[in-house]
């Protein structure tokens, strides 16, 4: 069971806006920044968003991130077929005796 | 452009030791600006952070795995290694190595893993 909670699935049609949520606690999202990783089928995860809302170079501005309290969100506007992938959120965790980094269970995005 | 490539046995027997190597090209593991991490993903499941190492040799390991995990770095070969002892079927996973970086963006901290290696599947079975 993952420390961060994500919906297992999400879907949208081309051109639509989709939002993926990530819920945590005061020891992780509540006190640290959130990253998002994108995993296309059969490939390694790739950094998509860091420090809550920063896009690495090369990531289209269709992708945006936000955070409020102990929850974070990834929004994808102008949905495209190539956005079909699994999206993971991640954050540092300050819990005593726990792992430094924790991940969400992943959200599989389907473009209908 | 930095690239990472994991290598090692794809099949390990229960109770034995899993040993993997990650070879870095296009960059140096000696760079003090980065750390190097191992992450695993059981088939069809989510990601689990295993641990990281700096070029100085300083490590930090997931407490849930600490008693069984050793991470080391060989700057002469530009490689990092993972050793996991007393494996069970629960250790069956795709194992990834990745480059990490932490710092500050103005007043906001950042930390990320990028890039990742392609991953290597390790199956624990007799």
Interface residues (C-beta under 8 A of the other chain):
Chain A: X2 X32 X33 X35 X37 X43 X44 X45 X46 X47 X50 X51 X52 X54 X56 X88 X90 X92 X97 X98 X99 X100 X101 X102 X103 X104 X105 X106
Chain B: X45 X46 X47 X48 X49 X52 X60 X62 X63 X64 X96 X105 X108 X109 X110 X111 X112 X113 X114 X115 X116 X117 X118 X119
